[in-house]
Structures are given as structure tokens and as C-alpha cells.
């Protein structure tokens, strides 16, 4: 495992047990972001970096019983919390790195990724891997339940021009990784960038 992965695992392992209690009001924001994905009954969707699985129930509701919901995370402690919360009833949990997914190319209709991009060691390469597993015309949602400025304030830091999630950085990053950004929202109450998998 690389140093990057070890750092991410240590960060989230230390926080897994109390994660949902720290952010108890995020449920509606997750549900609204999932709704914006435009999933249909029977679709196949991955929650990349699923953490404690808070997106899995709305994802399951969106694709119905005939759909496929996968939750992938690098941190065993987060997946244990997801299972303890019963969210493994809504999707199959995979202990895996979003940079090397054990999935066939073009096998998914959509990827949902909450808070993931800030933790990707090689964003362009990692976004290409997400593009690999999505069919042409499939959708990617990069989500956070609060916007960039609110998150920076919570973390006691200021926004910098090199922030990957800034639109002027994210649009070309996605374009170079097989995605075309279709919408971008960075508000206090949420961050959501949607992109379509190019042919």
C-alpha cells in the first residue's frame, strides 16, 4: 500500500466510529444529490469512497430492487460502520481502492463520489479509472454536503486558487479524464459537479 493510501486509511480509521454522529443532518443533501444523478430503475451505480454508506439508501431507492448498488472504500473501519448501520442491505460493500476498481470496463451507469476528490492521490489518473468503469453517456457526481468556502471555514483554512474543486481547475481535469462537466454548483449548502462520460 502506498504512503498516500496509508495516510487516507489512518485519517478515516481514526474518525469512522463517530462519523455519522458528527454530521447528523447531511441525509437530505445526499438524497438531493442522488436525485440530480437522474438514475433509473435497474441502473448500476457505484458510490466511490462510500465511507459509512450514507448515499447507499438513496441510491438503492433510485435504482430499485432490480438495480445494482456498490459501495467501495479503502478503509475497513468505514465499511464496518456502514454494515453496522445496516447500509449493506442497500448495496454491496467492496474493500477496494477507487484507483483500481475490480469492475469490468463500461459496466456501470453512474458513479457517485462524496468528498472523494480531495483524497485522490492522482486525481487525473483516478478520474480516468472511474471513467473506465462507466458506459459512454453515464454520469459522475462529485458531491460534498457543504460548499468549498464553508468547508474551508470548518477546517480553519482559506480557499486557494489551486483547489481542485474550483470550477476553473475541475472542468479541465474532468475533460482530460474522459468526462464532460454538465453542471457545477458551489453553494454554502452543497457542492455538486455533474459530468457525463464521453464516448
FIVEX-20577 format. One record per residue (C-alpha): x, y, z; residue in one letter; residue number from 1. Coordinates in steps of 0.05 Angstrom, whole numbers, padded with zeros to 5 digits. Example, Ala and Ser with C-alpha at 12.3 -4.5 7.8 and 13.67 -1.06 7.14 Angstrom:
% FIVEX-20577
px=00246, py=-00090, pz=00156, code=A, pos=1
px=00273, py=-00021, pz=00143, code=S, pos=2
% end
This chain:
% FIVEX-20577
px=00000, py=00000, pz=00000, code=X, pos=1
px=00027, py=00069, pz=-00018, code=X, pos=2
px=00040, py=00124, pz=00033, code=X, pos=3
px=-00019, py=00162, pz=00003, code=X, pos=4
px=-00065, py=00103, pz=00017, code=X, pos=5
px=-00037, py=00093, pz=00087, code=X, pos=6
px=-00050, py=00166, pz=00103, code=X, pos=7
px=-00122, py=00164, pz=00078, code=X, pos=8
px=-00135, py=00100, pz=00116, code=X, pos=9
px=-00106, py=00127, pz=00180, code=X, pos=10
px=-00147, py=00192, pz=00173, code=X, pos=11
px=-00213, py=00156, pz=00163, code=X, pos=12
px=-00200, py=00098, pz=00211, code=X, pos=13
px=-00190, py=00147, pz=00267, code=X, pos=14
px=-00256, py=00181, pz=00252, code=X, pos=15
px=-00301, py=00123, pz=00228, code=X, pos=16
px=-00337, py=00107, pz=00293, code=X, pos=17
px=-00364, py=00177, pz=00304, code=X, pos=18
px=-00371, py=00199, pz=00231, code=X, pos=19
px=-00446, py=00197, pz=00224, code=X, pos=20
px=-00457, py=00229, pz=00292, code=X, pos=21
px=-00412, py=00287, pz=00273, code=X, pos=22
px=-00454, py=00303, pz=00211, code=X, pos=23
px=-00525, py=00281, pz=00230, code=X, pos=24
px=-00562, py=00329, pz=00184, code=X, pos=25
px=-00529, py=00311, pz=00118, code=X, pos=26
px=-00582, py=00260, pz=00096, code=X, pos=27
px=-00627, py=00307, pz=00056, code=X, pos=28
px=-00566, py=00336, pz=00019, code=X, pos=29
px=-00544, py=00266, pz=-00001, code=X, pos=30
px=-00615, py=00248, pz=-00024, code=X, pos=31
px=-00619, py=00313, pz=-00065, code=X, pos=32
px=-00552, py=00300, pz=-00098, code=X, pos=33
px=-00571, py=00228, pz=-00116, code=X, pos=34
px=-00636, py=00255, pz=-00146, code=X, pos=35
px=-00594, py=00301, pz=-00191, code=X, pos=36
px=-00558, py=00239, pz=-00220, code=X, pos=37
px=-00622, py=00221, pz=-00257, code=X, pos=38
px=-00617, py=00147, pz=-00243, code=X, pos=39
px=-00670, py=00100, pz=-00270, code=X, pos=40
px=-00699, py=00034, pz=-00246, code=X, pos=41
px=-00649, py=-00022, pz=-00260, code=X, pos=42
px=-00587, py=00023, pz=-00266, code=X, pos=43
px=-00519, py=00002, pz=-00240, code=X, pos=44
px=-00485, py=00053, pz=-00195, code=X, pos=45
px=-00422, py=00057, pz=-00153, code=X, pos=46
px=-00412, py=00100, pz=-00091, code=X, pos=47
px=-00336, py=00112, pz=-00096, code=X, pos=48
px=-00305, py=00126, pz=-00028, code=X, pos=49
px=-00372, py=00108, pz=00004, code=X, pos=50
px=-00347, py=00116, pz=00076, code=X, pos=51
px=-00404, py=00097, pz=00123, code=X, pos=52
px=-00451, py=00088, pz=00064, code=X, pos=53
px=-00496, py=00148, pz=00074, code=X, pos=54
px=-00510, py=00151, pz=-00001, code=X, pos=55
px=-00528, py=00078, pz=-00007, code=X, pos=56
px=-00602, py=00083, pz=00016, code=X, pos=57
px=-00620, py=00139, pz=-00033, code=X, pos=58
px=-00580, py=00104, pz=-00088, code=X, pos=59
px=-00619, py=00039, pz=-00076, code=X, pos=60
px=-00685, py=00077, pz=-00076, code=X, pos=61
px=-00666, py=00109, pz=-00143, code=X, pos=62
px=-00648, py=00044, pz=-00179, code=X, pos=63
px=-00699, py=00000, pz=-00145, code=X, pos=64
px=-00694, py=-00074, pz=-00129, code=X, pos=65
px=-00672, py=-00092, pz=-00199, code=X, pos=66
px=-00613, py=-00043, pz=-00198, code=X, pos=67
px=-00543, py=-00054, pz=-00174, code=X, pos=68
px=-00512, py=-00011, pz=-00119, code=X, pos=69
px=-00439, py=-00018, pz=-00100, code=X, pos=70
px=-00403, py=00019, pz=-00044, code=X, pos=71
px=-00327, py=00019, pz=-00049, code=X, pos=72
px=-00280, py=00045, pz=00004, code=X, pos=73
px=-00207, py=00037, pz=00022, code=X, pos=74
px=-00218, py=00039, pz=00097, code=X, pos=75
px=-00243, py=-00025, pz=00132, code=X, pos=76
px=-00267, py=00014, pz=00193, code=X, pos=77
px=-00313, py=00057, pz=00149, code=X, pos=78
px=-00343, py=-00005, pz=00116, code=X, pos=79
px=-00354, py=-00036, pz=00185, code=X, pos=80
px=-00393, py=00026, pz=00205, code=X, pos=81
px=-00434, py=00021, pz=00141, code=X, pos=82
px=-00451, py=-00051, pz=00156, code=X, pos=83
px=-00467, py=-00036, pz=00229, code=X, pos=84
px=-00516, py=00017, pz=00205, code=X, pos=85
px=-00549, py=-00035, pz=00160, code=X, pos=86
px=-00529, py=00000, pz=00096, code=X, pos=87
px=-00502, py=-00065, pz=00067, code=X, pos=88
px=-00576, py=-00081, pz=00057, code=X, pos=89
px=-00577, py=-00026, pz=00005, code=X, pos=90
px=-00513, py=-00042, pz=-00032, code=X, pos=91
px=-00455, py=-00089, pz=-00037, code=X, pos=92
px=-00394, py=-00064, pz=00002, code=X, pos=93
px=-00326, py=-00071, pz=-00031, code=X, pos=94
px=-00260, py=-00061, pz=00005, code=X, pos=95
px=-00221, py=-00032, pz=-00053, code=X, pos=96
px=-00184, py=00027, pz=-00079, code=X, pos=97
px=-00223, py=00074, pz=-00125, code=X, pos=98
px=-00158, py=00078, pz=-00166, code=X, pos=99
px=-00161, py=00004, pz=-00185, code=X, pos=100
px=-00233, py=-00020, pz=-00185, code=X, pos=101
px=-00248, py=-00095, pz=-00193, code=X, pos=102
px=-00302, py=-00079, pz=-00245, code=X, pos=103
px=-00309, py=-00090, pz=-00319, code=X, pos=104
px=-00300, py=-00031, pz=-00365, code=X, pos=105
px=-00366, py=00003, pz=-00382, code=X, pos=106
px=-00404, py=-00038, pz=-00331, code=X, pos=107
px=-00436, py=00020, pz=-00294, code=X, pos=108
px=-00487, py=00074, pz=-00310, code=X, pos=109
px=-00463, py=00123, pz=-00257, code=X, pos=110
px=-00413, py=00139, pz=-00202, code=X, pos=111
px=-00429, py=00179, pz=-00140, code=X, pos=112
px=-00369, py=00207, pz=-00102, code=X, pos=113
px=-00379, py=00246, pz=-00038, code=X, pos=114
px=-00317, py=00282, pz=-00013, code=X, pos=115
px=-00273, py=00237, pz=-00054, code=X, pos=116
px=-00234, py=00284, pz=-00098, code=X, pos=117
px=-00196, py=00317, pz=-00041, code=X, pos=118
px=-00168, py=00249, pz=-00022, code=X, pos=119
px=-00147, py=00224, pz=-00090, code=X, pos=120
px=-00071, py=00217, pz=-00094, code=X, pos=121
px=-00070, py=00223, pz=-00170, code=X, pos=122
px=-00135, py=00258, pz=-00190, code=X, pos=123
px=-00129, py=00255, pz=-00266, code=X, pos=124
px=-00110, py=00182, pz=-00265, code=X, pos=125
px=-00162, py=00165, pz=-00212, code=X, pos=126
px=-00218, py=00201, pz=-00250, code=X, pos=127
px=-00197, py=00162, pz=-00313, code=X, pos=128
px=-00207, py=00097, pz=-00274, code=X, pos=129
px=-00277, py=00120, pz=-00255, code=X, pos=130
px=-00290, py=00136, pz=-00328, code=X, pos=131
px=-00265, py=00067, pz=-00348, code=X, pos=132
px=-00320, py=00031, pz=-00309, code=X, pos=133
px=-00377, py=00076, pz=-00334, code=X, pos=134
px=-00411, py=00067, pz=-00401, code=X, pos=135
px=-00409, py=00124, pz=-00452, code=X, pos=136
px=-00463, py=00173, pz=-00432, code=X, pos=137
px=-00461, py=00151, pz=-00359, code=X, pos=138
px=-00457, py=00203, pz=-00304, code=X, pos=139
px=-00409, py=00223, pz=-00249, code=X, pos=140
px=-00429, py=00264, pz=-00188, code=X, pos=141
px=-00375, py=00297, pz=-00146, code=X, pos=142
px=-00411, py=00318, pz=-00083, code=X, pos=143
px=-00399, py=00348, pz=-00015, code=X, pos=144
px=-00456, py=00366, pz=00034, code=X, pos=145
px=-00427, py=00436, pz=00043, code=X, pos=146
px=-00393, py=00483, pz=-00007, code=X, pos=147
px=-00319, py=00497, pz=-00014, code=X, pos=148
px=-00319, py=00562, pz=00027, code=X, pos=149
px=-00360, py=00531, pz=00084, code=X, pos=150
px=-00315, py=00470, pz=00086, code=X, pos=151
px=-00252, py=00513, pz=00087, code=X, pos=152
px=-00280, py=00554, pz=00145, code=X, pos=153
px=-00298, py=00490, pz=00182, code=X, pos=154
px=-00226, py=00465, pz=00173, code=X, pos=155
px=-00196, py=00532, pz=00193, code=X, pos=156
px=-00164, py=00545, pz=00125, code=X, pos=157
px=-00175, py=00593, pz=00068, code=X, pos=158
px=-00192, py=00576, pz=-00004, code=X, pos=159
px=-00134, py=00577, pz=-00051, code=X, pos=160
px=-00134, py=00583, pz=-00127, code=X, pos=161
px=-00104, py=00513, pz=-00135, code=X, pos=162
px=-00165, py=00480, pz=-00101, code=X, pos=163
px=-00182, py=00421, pz=-00146, code=X, pos=164
px=-00256, py=00432, pz=-00136, code=X, pos=165
px=-00254, py=00504, pz=-00162, code=X, pos=166
px=-00291, py=00505, pz=-00228, code=X, pos=167
px=-00231, py=00532, pz=-00267, code=X, pos=168
px=-00190, py=00472, pz=-00243, code=X, pos=169
px=-00243, py=00418, pz=-00243, code=X, pos=170
px=-00271, py=00428, pz=-00313, code=X, pos=171
px=-00205, py=00415, pz=-00349, code=X, pos=172
px=-00186, py=00360, pz=-00300, code=X, pos=173
px=-00250, py=00323, pz=-00317, code=X, pos=174
px=-00243, py=00338, pz=-00391, code=X, pos=175
px=-00174, py=00306, pz=-00392, code=X, pos=176
px=-00200, py=00245, pz=-00355, code=X, pos=177
px=-00257, py=00224, pz=-00401, code=X, pos=178
px=-00312, py=00267, pz=-00371, code=X, pos=179
px=-00351, py=00329, pz=-00395, code=X, pos=180
px=-00376, py=00373, pz=-00338, code=X, pos=181
px=-00450, py=00389, pz=-00348, code=X, pos=182
px=-00465, py=00428, pz=-00284, code=X, pos=183
px=-00428, py=00459, pz=-00226, code=X, pos=184
px=-00457, py=00485, pz=-00160, code=X, pos=185
px=-00415, py=00511, pz=-00103, code=X, pos=186
px=-00461, py=00539, pz=-00050, code=X, pos=187
px=-00458, py=00542, pz=00026, code=X, pos=188
px=-00508, py=00485, pz=00030, code=X, pos=189
px=-00474, py=00438, pz=-00020, code=X, pos=190
px=-00422, py=00426, pz=-00073, code=X, pos=191
px=-00443, py=00385, pz=-00134, code=X, pos=192
px=-00408, py=00378, pz=-00200, code=X, pos=193
px=-00441, py=00332, pz=-00252, code=X, pos=194
px=-00404, py=00304, pz=-00312, code=X, pos=195
px=-00421, py=00257, pz=-00369, code=X, pos=196
px=-00375, py=00201, pz=-00393, code=X, pos=197
px=-00351, py=00218, pz=-00463, code=X, pos=198
px=-00351, py=00166, pz=-00518, code=X, pos=199
% end
